[in-house]
Amino acid sequence: QVQLVESGGGSVQPGGALRLSCAASGSIRSANTMGWYRQAPGKERGLVASVSSSSTAYYADSVKGRFTISRDNAKNTVYLQMNSLKPEDTAVYYCNYRDYRLGGPLTVWGQGTQVTVSS
């Protein structure tokens, strides 16, 4: 299958920046989508940003203009550059991998990394 390893979370003051990384390994298909979701306490997990293997990117309205998602297909790694961070960005961020196989879609989650924005 596919395994994901995340890194880069932490604590930062409002207006600061963080960069998350997620490396995928295993039986990776060339056509896939990787992205980041987040879940704050008491809230549902929601999509932050995603990028396909053909580099089509999607952003949630709340992060447009502040976050940038990118990927290195040679390294099977996706990055999330988070700038101008706000307290409401505080959440556990989860990396996500998706592809489509004969038996149906494959979805894999990372273990999650905490991002805390506070003064």
Legacy VTK file of the C-alpha trace (Angstrom):
# vtk DataFile Version 3.0
C-alpha trace
ASCII
DATASET POLYDATA
POINTS 119 float
0.000 0.000 0.000
0.992 3.618 0.572
2.520 5.192 3.665
2.716 8.893 4.519
5.179 10.650 6.820
4.484 14.233 7.801
6.781 16.857 9.282
6.946 20.567 9.930
4.224 21.393 12.413
4.784 23.579 15.454
3.887 26.783 17.203
4.094 30.244 15.697
2.846 33.739 16.438
0.113 35.337 14.342
1.534 36.585 11.078
4.236 33.935 11.118
4.931 31.122 8.694
5.345 27.355 8.731
6.053 24.752 6.087
4.578 21.275 6.222
5.993 18.328 4.299
4.502 14.934 3.546
6.475 12.134 1.921
4.672 9.188 0.363
6.181 5.750 -0.109
5.023 2.325 -1.196
2.880 1.405 -4.188
2.360 4.933 -5.482
0.478 5.413 -8.735
1.722 8.027 -11.185
-1.742 9.605 -11.291
-2.676 10.700 -7.793
-3.761 13.647 -5.712
-2.111 14.698 -2.484
-3.337 17.323 -0.114
-3.755 18.657 3.372
-6.798 18.612 5.607
-7.146 20.123 9.039
-9.256 19.532 12.085
-9.661 21.963 14.945
-11.093 20.897 18.317
-14.831 20.397 18.084
-14.875 20.829 14.318
-15.001 18.473 11.366
-11.965 17.713 9.266
-11.895 19.872 6.141
-9.808 20.220 3.008
-7.194 22.970 3.093
-5.456 22.440 -0.223
-4.738 19.689 -2.717
-2.625 19.210 -5.810
-2.821 16.544 -8.488
0.128 14.824 -10.108
-0.514 17.104 -13.095
-0.134 20.098 -10.736
-3.769 21.192 -10.651
-4.194 22.861 -7.269
-7.233 23.609 -5.136
-7.446 25.879 -2.089
-10.099 26.445 0.512
-11.329 30.040 0.437
-10.048 30.623 3.959
-6.411 30.059 2.936
-6.292 31.514 -0.584
-3.501 34.039 -0.931
-1.794 32.846 2.269
-1.052 29.155 1.718
0.736 27.556 -1.219
0.718 23.849 -1.996
3.396 22.290 -4.154
4.768 18.872 -4.893
7.929 17.147 -6.031
6.848 14.114 -8.019
10.388 12.719 -8.099
10.374 12.622 -4.292
6.656 11.797 -3.950
6.455 14.697 -1.525
3.894 17.431 -1.078
4.521 20.716 0.718
2.250 23.300 2.282
3.788 26.736 2.756
1.657 28.622 5.250
2.194 32.378 5.495
0.355 35.108 7.403
-0.897 32.536 9.858
-3.925 33.365 11.981
-5.130 31.906 15.282
-8.007 30.301 13.392
-5.468 28.240 11.440
-4.728 26.337 14.642
-5.550 22.674 14.044
-4.130 19.242 13.476
-3.093 19.054 9.845
-3.388 15.717 8.054
-1.716 14.739 4.823
-3.902 12.838 2.363
-3.110 10.667 -0.652
-5.679 9.471 -3.203
-5.524 7.418 -6.360
-7.902 5.189 -8.287
-7.443 1.458 -8.718
-9.383 -1.401 -10.272
-10.953 -2.195 -6.911
-11.900 1.419 -6.271
-10.327 4.575 -4.852
-7.450 4.355 -2.414
-7.309 6.980 0.333
-4.462 7.157 2.832
-4.044 9.529 5.791
-0.949 10.703 7.579
-0.660 10.639 11.349
-1.329 14.366 11.696
0.832 17.257 12.802
-0.195 20.020 15.185
-0.093 23.649 14.071
-0.681 26.230 16.785
-0.939 29.947 16.053
-0.951 31.996 19.220
0.571 35.086 20.729
LINES 1 120
119 0 1 2 3 4 5 6 7 8 9 10 11 12 13 14 15 16 17 18 19 20 21 22 23 24 25 26 27 28 29 30 31 32 33 34 35 36 37 38 39 40 41 42 43 44 45 46 47 48 49 50 51 52 53 54 55 56 57 58 59 60 61 62 63 64 65 66 67 68 69 70 71 72 73 74 75 76 77 78 79 80 81 82 83 84 85 86 87 88 89 90 91 92 93 94 95 96 97 98 99 100 101 102 103 104 105 106 107 108 109 110 111 112 113 114 115 116 117 118
